[in-house]
């Protein structure tokens, strides 16, 4: 019989609630499993990738260009 990998019993959620402050245009970077996603202030996906640093830098450049 094949053995299944057991799920971790951690109650910690990877997605923490964030609040948007008026005038704050910084993108939000959140981990989704092994990937990182950057969202703009409206909640639209900017970039999805495996490196947090690359996602953060790309999202910051996109936000600066949009202003």
N, C-alpha and C positions, 0 to 999 in steps of 0.2 A: 504494500500500500504506500502511495506517495505521502510524504509528510507535508503539511501546509505550513507556511510561515505564519506565525502568530502575530496579530496586530498588537502594537504597543498599547498599554492601558493608561497612557498619559492623558490627563484632562486638559492640558495646556492647548489652547487654540492657536494655530499659526497666524490667523487673521485677527489682529487686534483692532478694536474700534478706534478710528481716528476722527478728529473733528476738523473741519475746514474753517480757518480764521479768515475773516474778510481782509483782503489784501494779500493773503498768502497764496502765491502762485507756484510754490515748489511742488514738484511731482512726488507722489507717494510710491515707494517701492515695497512690494510685499512678496514673501516667499510662497511659492506654490509647489510643494514637494521639493524636487531638485531644481526647479526653475524659479526665476525671479521675474516679476511683472511690474512695470511702472505705469501709473495712472495719472492723468491730469486732474485739475481741480473739478472738472465735470464728471469724473468717473470713467472717462474713455481710456482704453488701453493705448499706451504709447509704444511700448516695446516689451517683448517677452524673450528671455534668454537665460543662459546658464551662469553667467557671471554678474554678480550684483554690481560691481564697480562699473562695468561697461554699460549696464542698463541705466545706472544712476547718471553717468556722464552724458549718455545719449539723450536721456529725458530732460536733463538740465539744459542742454544745447537747444533742444526743440522748444522748450518753454521760453528761453531767451529770444529765439527767432520769432516766436509768435507775438511777443509783446510789442 
